[in-house]
Amino acid sequence: MVASRVHAVARAGFVNGSLYEKARPDFPREALVHLIPPSLSRSSRVLDVGSGTGKFTSLLAPHFDSLVAVEPSESMRTEFKARHPSITCVDGTAEHLPFPDASQDAIYLAQTFHWCANAAALHDMSRVLTSNGFLGLIWNLEDDRTSWVRNLRAIYEQFDVVAPQYRTGQWELAFRSNEHAFEYPLQHIRLERLVPVDTTDHVWLRVLSKSYIHSQPQDVIDSVKAEVDAILDTATFQRDGSGRILYPYVTDMYWTHKK
């Protein structure tokens, strides 16, 4: 068990795999145009590190015969195995990958690398990758150019005081400080999209699924929900033809190769 090596906020906030699976958006298929380079093939050996419930793993699965998920949270692994019984999911972290040297052709981290943006993770990923092995990173982020999303983020992000986050950009310092491990700067592209959700209840679940909200005392969670509900009650939503709320997101992708 490697959970003790996981950030305390992640340990406390990601204990409910079913909530994460229900609340978090899927990743766009278009991402694979950028994140599966010509050097990879169906026979390539691939890891999805910090796989969670398998949202990105399921996108990769049709393209690789040798795909293994790595996830330190027992709850997430349980949810993963229930949803993807044909894909191996093992306990581990980016800093301690249970694989031999030069055994993998590609490593992916979806919604994950900000939790392990350190020299130890880069060293161990470099260790298990083959020469010129591929490293792909991807994040979904709520698009605050839309007013109701911006107002929601102002409410819940005030509780994010200790956990590392993608949006701060601090994660990239790990690559800058360890340029001997991977090519730097990283390649980057952003996709903009609208994700349909059925009701405002789903929007609240998205907020609750954030590690730094889910780990709060219940009275704080109740207070945040009241503020969120007040915004959603008066928000003007863009909707699809079925009347579903269109939740604005950006998806950022970065990639590099082992030196």
C-alpha positions in Angstrom: 0.0 0.0 0.0 1.5 3.4 -1.0 -1.3 5.7 0.1 0.9 7.1 2.9 3.0 8.7 0.2 0.1 10.5 -1.3 -0.7 14.1 -0.4 -2.9 14.3 2.7 -5.6 16.3 0.9 -5.8 13.8 -1.9 -5.9 10.9 0.6 -8.8 12.6 2.5 -10.6 14.0 -0.6 -10.5 11.1 -3.0 -11.9 8.3 -0.7 -15.2 8.2 -2.7 -14.5 6.7 -6.1 -18.1 6.5 -7.1 -18.6 10.3 -6.5 -15.5 11.0 -8.6 -16.7 8.8 -11.4 -20.2 10.4 -11.4 -19.1 14.0 -11.1 -16.0 14.3 -13.2 -16.2 14.9 -17.0 -14.8 12.5 -19.5 -11.8 13.4 -21.6 -12.4 14.3 -25.2 -11.5 11.7 -27.9 -9.8 14.5 -29.9 -7.1 14.6 -27.2 -5.7 11.3 -28.6 -4.8 13.0 -31.9 -2.1 14.8 -29.9 -1.3 12.3 -27.2 -0.7 9.2 -29.3 2.3 10.0 -31.4 3.3 7.9 -34.5 6.1 6.2 -32.5 3.4 4.3 -30.5 1.5 1.3 -31.8 -1.0 -1.2 -30.5 1.8 -3.3 -29.2 3.3 -0.5 -27.2 3.6 -0.9 -23.4 1.7 1.8 -21.7 0.9 3.1 -18.1 -1.9 5.3 -17.0 -0.5 6.7 -13.7 -3.0 8.1 -11.2 -5.7 6.5 -13.2 -8.5 7.2 -10.7 -11.7 5.4 -11.8 -10.4 5.0 -15.3 -11.8 7.9 -17.2 -8.7 8.4 -19.3 -7.7 4.7 -19.3 -10.9 3.8 -21.0 -10.0 6.3 -23.8 -6.6 4.7 -24.2 -7.8 1.1 -24.0 -8.9 0.6 -27.6 -5.5 1.7 -28.9 -3.1 -0.4 -26.8 -3.0 -4.1 -26.0 -0.6 -3.7 -23.1 -2.1 -1.0 -20.9 -1.8 -1.0 -17.1 -3.4 1.5 -14.7 -1.5 2.6 -11.6 -3.6 4.1 -8.7 -2.7 4.6 -5.0 -6.3 5.0 -3.7 -8.0 1.8 -2.7 -11.5 3.3 -3.3 -10.5 4.4 -6.8 -9.0 1.0 -7.6 -12.2 -0.7 -6.5 -14.3 1.6 -8.7 -11.8 1.1 -11.6 -11.9 -2.7 -11.4 -15.7 -2.7 -11.3 -15.9 -0.6 -14.4 -12.9 -2.0 -16.3 -12.4 -5.6 -15.2 -10.3 -6.5 -18.3 -7.7 -3.8 -17.5 -5.0 -4.4 -14.9 -5.0 -1.8 -12.1 -2.2 -1.9 -9.6 -1.3 0.0 -6.4 1.5 2.6 -7.0 2.5 6.2 -7.5 4.6 8.1 -10.0 7.4 8.2 -7.5 7.3 4.4 -6.9 6.3 2.6 -10.0 6.3 -1.2 -9.6 7.9 -1.9 -13.0 11.4 -2.8 -14.3 13.7 -0.3 -15.9 13.1 0.5 -19.5 9.9 -1.6 -19.5 7.3 1.0 -20.8 7.0 2.9 -24.1 4.6 5.6 -22.8 3.3 7.0 -19.5 0.1 9.1 -19.2 -1.1 11.1 -16.3 -4.6 12.5 -16.5 -5.7 15.1 -13.9 -2.7 13.8 -11.9 0.7 15.3 -12.4 0.2 18.4 -10.1 0.0 15.9 -7.2 3.4 14.4 -8.0 5.3 17.3 -9.6 8.7 16.5 -8.1 12.1 15.1 -9.0 11.3 11.7 -7.6 8.4 11.2 -9.9 10.2 12.4 -13.0 13.2 10.2 -12.1 11.1 7.0 -11.7 9.0 7.7 -14.8 12.2 8.2 -16.7 13.6 5.0 -15.2 10.7 2.8 -16.4 10.5 4.4 -19.9 12.4 3.1 -22.8 14.8 5.4 -24.7 12.9 8.4 -26.1 9.8 7.1 -24.3 6.6 9.3 -24.4 5.1 11.2 -21.5 1.6 12.7 -21.9 -0.2 14.9 -19.4 -3.9 16.0 -19.6 -6.2 18.1 -17.5 -9.8 19.2 -17.6 -10.5 22.6 -16.1 -13.7 24.6 -15.7 -13.7 27.5 -18.1 -14.1 30.7 -16.0 -14.7 32.9 -19.0 -18.4 32.1 -18.4 -19.8 34.2 -15.5 -21.5 31.5 -13.5 -18.5 29.2 -13.7 -16.3 32.2 -12.6 -18.6 32.9 -9.7 -18.6 29.2 -8.6 -14.8 29.0 -8.7 -14.5 32.1 -6.6 -16.6 30.3 -3.9 -14.8 26.9 -3.8 -11.3 27.9 -4.7 -10.9 29.9 -1.5 -10.7 26.6 0.3 -7.8 25.5 -1.8 -5.0 26.7 0.4 -2.6 23.7 0.7 -3.2 21.3 -2.1 -1.2 21.6 -5.3 -3.3 22.5 -8.3 -2.9 22.4 -12.1 -4.2 25.9 -12.6 -1.3 27.6 -10.7 1.3 26.3 -13.1 3.7 25.4 -10.3 3.8 21.8 -11.5 5.8 22.8 -14.6 8.7 23.9 -12.3 9.5 20.2 -11.8 10.4 19.8 -15.5 12.3 23.0 -15.6 14.4 21.9 -12.6 15.0 18.4 -14.0 15.7 19.0 -17.7 18.1 16.1 -17.7 15.1 13.7 -17.4 12.7 14.9 -20.1 12.8 17.3 -23.1 11.8 20.8 -22.1 9.8 22.9 -22.8 6.8 20.6 -23.1 4.5 20.7 -26.2 1.1 22.1 -25.4 -2.3 22.4 -27.0 -5.7 23.4 -25.5 -9.2 22.3 -26.5 -12.4 24.2 -25.6 -15.6 22.3 -25.2 -19.1 22.3 -23.6 -19.9 19.2 -21.5 -23.6 18.4 -21.1 -24.9 17.7 -17.6 -28.5 16.9 -16.7 -29.2 19.3 -13.8 -27.6 21.7 -11.4 -27.3 18.8 -8.9 -24.5 17.5 -11.2 -22.8 20.9 -11.0 -22.8 20.6 -7.2 -21.4 17.1 -7.4 -18.5 18.4 -9.5 -17.7 20.9 -6.8 -18.0 18.3 -4.0 -15.7 16.0 -5.9 -12.8 18.4 -5.5 -10.4 17.0 -2.9 -10.2 20.2 -0.9 -14.0 20.5 -0.6 -14.8 16.8 0.0 -12.2 16.7 2.9 -13.9 19.7 4.7 -16.1 19.2 7.8 -19.8 18.7 7.0 -20.8 22.1 8.2 -18.4 23.8 5.8 -19.6 21.6 3.0 -23.2 22.6 3.8 -22.2 26.3 3.7 -20.4 25.9 0.4 -23.5 24.1 -1.1 -25.8 27.0 0.0 -23.5 29.5 -1.8 -23.3 27.3 -4.9 -27.1 26.8 -4.9 -27.6 30.6 -4.7 -25.5 31.2 -7.8 -27.0 28.3 -9.8 -30.6 29.4 -8.9 -30.0 32.7 -10.8 -27.5 31.6 -13.5 -28.3 31.8 -17.2 -27.2 28.5 -18.7 -26.5 27.6 -22.3 -28.3 24.3 -23.0 -28.3 21.7 -25.7 -31.2 20.4 -27.7 -32.3 18.1 -24.9 -32.3 20.9 -22.4 -29.2 19.8 -20.6 -26.9 22.4 -19.1 -23.7 22.9 -21.1 -20.8 23.1 -18.7 -17.8 25.0 -20.2 -14.4 23.3 -19.9 -11.0 23.6 -21.4 -8.8 20.5 -21.8 -5.0 21.1 -21.7 -2.6 18.6 -23.1 1.2 18.5 -22.7 3.7 16.0 -23.9 7.4 15.4 -24.0 9.9 12.5 -24.4 12.5 11.0 -22.2 16.0 12.3 -22.9 
